[in-house]
Amino acid sequence: NGSPNDFHVVHLGSRAMGGAGLVFTEMTQISPEGRISPGDAGIWDDKHVEPWKRVVEFVHHHAHGKIGMQLGHAGRKGCEPIAWQRDTPLKNDEKWEIVAPSSIPFSSNSELPREMNQGDIAKVIDDFTAAAQRAADAGFDIIEIHGGHGYLLSSFISPLSNHRTDKYGGPMENRMRLPLEVFHAVRSVWPEEKPISCRISAIDWVEGGNTIENGVTVGKMFKEAGLDILDVSSGNVTDLRRPVTPGLFQTPFSERIRAEVDIPTMTVGNIATAEQINRVIANGRADLCCMAKGHLFDPYFVRHSARALGFELPWPKQYPAAGVFDPNPAIIE
């Protein structure tokens, strides 16, 4: 039913106690039809506020970091089985109608979306706005609008998925219309002193799609609108996978947008070590480094990294013994 539960308290709370300066929720859906799967967390109903407030208050009371909510709508990537059940298709009575800027499926195995009309577009704006208000009521410190990875707003930005001929299609100015309308609507209800981020796919990695030059343009348009920080990812706009590389393959996009647009950025993707993070920040390639898989592998990555670098980050008051633990003791036979 979209309500967060004990898992979310432990999952997000443990990363916050692990020393992360900012923890984000998973993409949290603004409407039932905006879900990726039946198991998605939501913020589309007032009943979701109190369970999310429980998560937020745990982080605020037991850690020194902040917590943000990522708001999204899956668009044509919706109506999928839960991630760990992808080999078991949804039954017909479990499916729901999905919408997109154009009636183009994400892949040959995806559901066919219905092209959105003006009423659908107005509802999406209203749903994002209401979701942001609920996130504010729950006490989140920052919200992020998911405008990347081929989800609804991303599919409006990309010419690969947006073939509209009205004011929401065609040139970039039109393709950005809905993302900017959503941002302005969200900004109108989100507390003035709290920041808003937006995640984008800086490039599509597909011929005929958006390039980094387009990504810079998107960044400029968001900055002009008043966005506080841009979360720079890439790809996943089509089912053609982006390249897998061992390096920080997306950080150059963050670096270029940060330099040319003069907007703070977050970088994501293949970040694995504290040394990488320190170099990225020191060299001005991004203002924040976001680590996902690494924090799944080690919820206490930040504290362990601080120790390895010779910085004694204070441990939670409940864990004083951790401060004197030696993970590499001398071995005495």
Secondary structure, 3 states (H helix, E strand, C coil): CCCCCHHHHHHHHHHHHCCCCEEEEEEEECCHHHCCCCCCCECCCHHHHHHHHHHHHHHHHHCCCEEEEEEECCHHHCCCCCHHHCCCCCCHHHCCCCEECCCCCCCCCCCCCEECCHHHHHHHHHHHHHHHHHHHHHCCCEEEEEECCCCHHHHHHCCCCCCCCCCCCCCHHHHCHHHHHHHHHHHHHCCCCCCEEEEEECCCCCCCCCCHHHHHHHHHHHHHHCCCEEEEECCCCCCCCCCCCCCCCCHHHHHHHHHHHCCCEEEECCCCCHHHHHHHHHCCCCCEEECCHHHHHCCCHHHHHHHHCCCCCCCCCCCHHHHHCCCCCCCCC
